[in-house]
Amino acid sequence: MIDVTKRTVELYIPSELGFEKIAMASASAVAQRMGFPAERIEDLKTAISEACINAIEYGSEFDVSTAVLVILNLSNEELEINVVDQGKKEFTGENIEPGARENRRGWGIFLIKNLMDEVEFSKAPGGGNQIRMVIHLEKKDRP
Amino acid sequence: MAEELKATVRHRGNLAIIDLKGDVTIFAEDAISKAYREASAKSPKRIALNFARSEYINSAGIAVIINVVTEARKNYGDTFIVGLTPHFQKIFKMVGLAQYAQILDAEEEIPIYSQSES
Protein backbone atom coordinates (compact mmCIF):
# COMPACT_ATOMS: atom_id res chain seq x y z
CA MET A 1 0.00 0.00 0.00
CA ILE A 2 1.37 3.45 -0.91
CA ASP A 3 0.63 6.93 0.31
CA VAL A 4 -0.64 8.85 -2.69
CA THR A 5 -1.54 12.45 -2.10
CA LYS A 6 -2.05 13.10 -5.82
CA ARG A 7 -0.47 11.21 -8.67
CA THR A 8 -1.35 10.60 -12.28
CA VAL A 9 -0.73 7.76 -14.72
CA GLU A 10 -1.46 8.30 -18.41
CA LEU A 11 -1.69 5.56 -20.96
CA TYR A 12 -2.39 5.56 -24.70
CA ILE A 13 -3.72 2.37 -26.22
CA PRO A 14 -4.29 1.71 -29.93
CA SER A 15 -7.93 1.74 -31.05
CA GLU A 16 -7.96 -1.99 -31.56
CA LEU A 17 -10.00 -4.54 -29.64
CA GLY A 18 -7.79 -6.52 -27.28
CA PHE A 19 -5.67 -3.55 -26.19
CA GLU A 20 -8.23 -2.77 -23.49
CA LYS A 21 -6.51 -5.54 -21.55
CA ILE A 22 -3.42 -3.32 -21.25
CA ALA A 23 -5.55 -0.63 -19.59
CA MET A 24 -7.09 -3.28 -17.34
CA ALA A 25 -3.69 -4.56 -16.25
CA SER A 26 -2.37 -1.05 -15.58
CA ALA A 27 -5.43 0.00 -13.57
CA SER A 28 -5.35 -3.26 -11.67
CA ALA A 29 -1.69 -2.74 -10.71
CA VAL A 30 -2.38 0.83 -9.57
CA ALA A 31 -5.47 -0.18 -7.56
CA GLN A 32 -3.57 -3.01 -5.92
CA ARG A 33 -0.82 -0.61 -4.81
CA MET A 34 -3.47 1.76 -3.44
CA GLY A 35 -4.90 -1.00 -1.24
CA PHE A 36 -8.20 -1.77 -2.98
CA PRO A 37 -9.63 -5.17 -2.08
CA ALA A 38 -9.59 -7.87 -4.76
CA GLU A 39 -13.35 -7.72 -5.36
CA ARG A 40 -13.24 -3.99 -6.14
CA ILE A 41 -10.23 -4.46 -8.42
CA GLU A 42 -12.25 -6.96 -10.44
CA ASP A 43 -15.07 -4.39 -10.69
CA LEU A 44 -12.57 -1.80 -11.86
CA LYS A 45 -11.07 -4.12 -14.47
CA THR A 46 -14.47 -4.84 -16.00
CA ALA A 47 -15.50 -1.17 -15.98
CA ILE A 48 -12.27 0.08 -17.56
CA SER A 49 -12.39 -2.68 -20.15
CA GLU A 50 -15.92 -1.70 -21.15
CA ALA A 51 -15.06 2.02 -21.26
CA CYS A 52 -12.07 1.33 -23.54
CA ILE A 53 -14.09 -0.97 -25.83
CA ASN A 54 -16.72 1.74 -26.04
CA ALA A 55 -14.07 4.29 -27.00
CA ILE A 56 -12.57 1.95 -29.61
CA GLU A 57 -15.95 1.08 -31.16
CA TYR A 58 -17.66 4.45 -31.00
CA GLY A 59 -15.13 7.19 -30.47
CA SER A 60 -12.47 5.83 -32.80
CA GLU A 61 -14.59 3.54 -34.98
CA PHE A 62 -11.80 0.93 -34.93
CA ASP A 63 -9.33 3.32 -36.61
CA VAL A 64 -6.06 1.74 -35.46
CA SER A 65 -4.10 4.85 -36.41
CA THR A 66 -5.79 6.62 -33.50
CA ALA A 67 -5.42 6.07 -29.78
CA VAL A 68 -7.58 5.97 -26.69
CA LEU A 69 -6.24 7.91 -23.73
CA VAL A 70 -6.65 6.45 -20.26
CA ILE A 71 -5.84 8.73 -17.32
CA LEU A 72 -5.63 7.36 -13.79
CA ASN A 73 -5.72 10.00 -11.04
CA LEU A 74 -4.72 8.58 -7.68
CA SER A 75 -5.48 10.09 -4.30
CA ASN A 76 -5.66 8.69 -0.78
CA GLU A 77 -9.45 8.50 -0.96
CA GLU A 78 -10.20 7.34 -4.49
CA LEU A 79 -9.04 6.34 -7.94
CA GLU A 80 -10.44 8.44 -10.78
CA ILE A 81 -10.27 7.03 -14.30
CA ASN A 82 -10.88 9.07 -17.44
CA VAL A 83 -11.16 7.35 -20.80
CA VAL A 84 -10.97 9.76 -23.71
CA ASP A 85 -11.55 8.90 -27.37
CA GLN A 86 -11.42 10.60 -30.77
CA GLY A 87 -15.11 11.53 -30.78
CA LYS A 88 -15.82 10.22 -34.28
CA LYS A 89 -19.28 9.26 -33.10
CA GLU A 90 -20.88 11.23 -30.29
CA PHE A 91 -21.64 9.24 -27.21
CA THR A 92 -23.58 10.49 -24.21
CA GLY A 93 -23.95 7.31 -22.18
CA GLU A 94 -27.70 7.80 -22.12
CA ASN A 95 -28.51 6.63 -25.62
CA ILE A 96 -27.68 2.98 -25.20
CA GLU A 97 -29.52 0.85 -22.70
CA PRO A 98 -29.63 -2.92 -22.45
CA GLY A 99 -33.22 -3.19 -23.62
CA ALA A 100 -32.44 -5.66 -26.34
CA ARG A 101 -30.45 -8.72 -25.43
CA GLU A 102 -28.25 -8.37 -28.49
CA ASN A 103 -27.32 -4.77 -27.61
CA ARG A 104 -23.70 -5.39 -26.72
CA ARG A 105 -22.70 -1.81 -25.93
CA GLY A 106 -25.81 -1.43 -23.82
CA TRP A 107 -24.53 -4.11 -21.48
CA GLY A 108 -21.14 -2.41 -21.33
CA ILE A 109 -22.59 0.90 -20.16
CA PHE A 110 -24.95 -0.94 -17.82
CA LEU A 111 -21.97 -2.68 -16.20
CA ILE A 112 -19.91 0.51 -15.88
CA LYS A 113 -22.80 2.28 -14.17
CA ASN A 114 -23.39 -0.61 -11.79
CA LEU A 115 -19.78 -1.35 -10.89
CA MET A 116 -18.32 2.13 -10.34
CA ASP A 117 -19.13 4.55 -7.50
CA GLU A 118 -19.37 7.57 -9.81
CA VAL A 119 -19.80 7.69 -13.59
CA GLU A 120 -20.01 10.73 -15.80
CA PHE A 121 -20.18 11.07 -19.60
CA SER A 122 -19.01 14.32 -21.12
CA LYS A 123 -17.19 16.01 -23.99
CA ALA A 124 -13.42 16.05 -23.56
CA PRO A 125 -11.64 19.43 -23.90
CA GLY A 126 -10.19 18.21 -27.22
CA GLY A 127 -13.61 17.31 -28.59
CA GLY A 128 -13.75 13.56 -28.04
CA ASN A 129 -16.02 11.61 -25.74
CA GLN A 130 -14.93 11.25 -22.14
CA ILE A 131 -16.06 8.73 -19.54
CA ARG A 132 -15.08 9.65 -16.00
CA MET A 133 -15.31 6.87 -13.45
CA VAL A 134 -14.45 6.98 -9.77
CA ILE A 135 -13.96 4.14 -7.33
CA HIS A 136 -13.74 5.06 -3.66
CA LEU A 137 -11.26 3.57 -1.27
CA GLU A 138 -12.99 2.63 1.97
CA LYS A 139 -11.51 4.16 5.11
CA LYS A 140 -10.32 0.80 6.41
CA ASP A 141 -8.30 0.25 3.19
CA ARG A 142 -6.64 3.70 3.11
CA PRO A 143 -2.96 4.19 3.98
CA MET B 1 -3.49 -9.57 -27.65
CA ALA B 2 -6.76 -11.42 -27.18
CA GLU B 3 -6.66 -15.11 -26.35
CA GLU B 4 -8.71 -16.89 -29.00
CA LEU B 5 -11.56 -18.89 -27.60
CA LYS B 6 -11.70 -22.62 -28.03
CA ALA B 7 -15.05 -24.29 -27.40
CA THR B 8 -15.22 -28.06 -27.12
CA VAL B 9 -18.15 -30.35 -26.39
CA ARG B 10 -18.40 -33.29 -23.99
CA HIS B 11 -21.40 -35.46 -23.22
CA ARG B 12 -22.17 -36.89 -19.80
CA GLY B 13 -25.28 -39.01 -20.20
CA ASN B 14 -28.04 -36.69 -21.35
CA LEU B 15 -26.05 -33.60 -20.36
CA ALA B 16 -23.97 -31.76 -22.99
CA ILE B 17 -21.12 -29.69 -21.59
CA ILE B 18 -19.50 -26.93 -23.65
CA ASP B 19 -16.01 -26.20 -22.29
CA LEU B 20 -14.79 -22.68 -23.03
CA LYS B 21 -11.08 -21.86 -22.98
CA GLY B 22 -9.87 -18.32 -23.69
CA ASP B 23 -11.46 -14.90 -24.00
CA VAL B 24 -15.25 -14.66 -24.25
CA THR B 25 -15.64 -11.62 -26.52
CA ILE B 26 -17.34 -10.82 -29.81
CA PHE B 27 -14.65 -12.91 -31.51
CA ALA B 28 -15.93 -15.97 -29.62
CA GLU B 29 -19.33 -15.91 -31.28
CA ASP B 30 -18.56 -18.36 -34.10
CA ALA B 31 -16.78 -20.85 -31.84
CA ILE B 32 -19.57 -20.83 -29.26
CA SER B 33 -22.33 -21.09 -31.87
CA LYS B 34 -20.52 -23.96 -33.58
CA ALA B 35 -20.08 -25.78 -30.27
CA TYR B 36 -23.75 -25.25 -29.43
CA ARG B 37 -24.78 -26.77 -32.77
CA GLU B 38 -22.44 -29.70 -32.15
CA ALA B 39 -23.87 -30.19 -28.67
CA SER B 40 -27.43 -30.01 -30.02
CA ALA B 41 -26.75 -32.65 -32.67
CA LYS B 42 -26.90 -35.41 -30.04
CA SER B 43 -30.24 -34.11 -28.71
CA PRO B 44 -29.17 -33.70 -25.08
CA LYS B 45 -31.75 -33.13 -22.38
CA ARG B 46 -29.68 -30.42 -20.72
CA ILE B 47 -26.78 -28.13 -21.59
CA ALA B 48 -24.00 -26.63 -19.47
CA LEU B 49 -21.46 -23.94 -20.29
CA ASN B 50 -18.18 -24.35 -18.44
CA PHE B 51 -16.12 -21.16 -17.96
CA ALA B 52 -13.43 -22.68 -15.71
CA ARG B 53 -10.71 -21.83 -18.25
CA SER B 54 -11.99 -18.41 -19.33
CA GLU B 55 -10.50 -15.49 -17.44
CA TYR B 56 -11.74 -12.60 -19.58
CA ILE B 57 -15.40 -12.04 -20.42
CA ASN B 58 -16.64 -8.72 -21.75
CA SER B 59 -20.07 -7.29 -22.58
CA ALA B 60 -19.99 -8.48 -26.18
CA GLY B 61 -19.18 -11.97 -24.92
CA ILE B 62 -21.98 -11.73 -22.40
CA ALA B 63 -24.40 -10.86 -25.22
CA VAL B 64 -23.25 -13.98 -27.09
CA ILE B 65 -23.77 -16.09 -23.96
CA ILE B 66 -27.23 -14.61 -23.36
CA ASN B 67 -28.27 -15.60 -26.87
CA VAL B 68 -26.97 -19.16 -26.50
CA VAL B 69 -28.42 -19.64 -23.04
CA THR B 70 -31.89 -18.36 -23.99
CA GLU B 71 -31.84 -20.64 -27.04
CA ALA B 72 -30.74 -23.61 -24.90
CA ARG B 73 -33.35 -22.84 -22.30
CA LYS B 74 -36.05 -22.76 -24.97
CA ASN B 75 -34.93 -26.05 -26.56
CA TYR B 76 -33.67 -28.10 -23.64
CA GLY B 77 -35.07 -26.73 -20.42
CA ASP B 78 -32.43 -27.03 -17.74
CA THR B 79 -29.35 -25.00 -18.58
CA PHE B 80 -26.30 -24.54 -16.39
CA ILE B 81 -23.40 -22.11 -16.17
CA VAL B 82 -20.41 -23.35 -14.20
CA GLY B 83 -16.81 -22.44 -13.45
CA LEU B 84 -17.20 -18.67 -13.20
CA THR B 85 -15.16 -16.65 -10.72
CA PRO B 86 -17.20 -14.93 -7.98
CA HIS B 87 -16.83 -11.64 -9.91
CA PHE B 88 -18.30 -13.02 -13.11
CA GLN B 89 -21.01 -14.86 -11.17
CA LYS B 90 -21.99 -11.42 -9.88
CA ILE B 91 -21.86 -9.92 -13.40
CA PHE B 92 -23.93 -12.74 -14.93
CA LYS B 93 -26.57 -12.32 -12.21
CA MET B 94 -26.48 -8.55 -12.72
CA VAL B 95 -27.37 -8.88 -16.42
CA GLY B 96 -30.18 -11.32 -15.64
CA LEU B 97 -28.62 -14.57 -16.80
CA ALA B 98 -29.78 -16.32 -13.63
CA GLN B 99 -33.32 -16.14 -15.06
CA TYR B 100 -32.30 -18.45 -17.90
CA ALA B 101 -29.65 -20.70 -16.37
CA GLN B 102 -28.61 -22.07 -13.00
CA ILE B 103 -25.28 -20.54 -12.07
CA LEU B 104 -23.19 -23.02 -10.09
CA ASP B 105 -19.61 -22.90 -8.82
CA ALA B 106 -18.46 -26.12 -10.46
CA GLU B 107 -19.54 -28.81 -12.90
CA GLU B 108 -19.71 -31.32 -10.05
CA GLU B 109 -22.65 -29.37 -8.60
CA ILE B 110 -24.88 -30.07 -11.60
CA PRO B 111 -27.56 -32.42 -10.28
CA ILE B 112 -27.52 -35.95 -11.67
CA TYR B 113 -30.97 -36.88 -12.88
CA SER B 114 -30.38 -40.33 -14.40
CA GLN B 115 -28.23 -43.42 -13.92
CA SER B 116 -26.49 -42.79 -17.23
CA GLU B 117 -25.00 -39.52 -16.00
CA SER B 118 -22.41 -41.01 -13.68
Interface residues (C-beta under 8 A of the other chain):
Chain A: E16 L17 G18 F19 E20 K21 I22 E39 E42 D43 T46 S49 E50 I53 P98 R101 E102 N103 R104 R105 W107 G108 F110 L111 N114
Chain B: M1 A2 T25 I26 F27 Y56 N58 S59 A60 I62 A63 I66 N67 T70 T85 P86 H87 I91 M94 V95
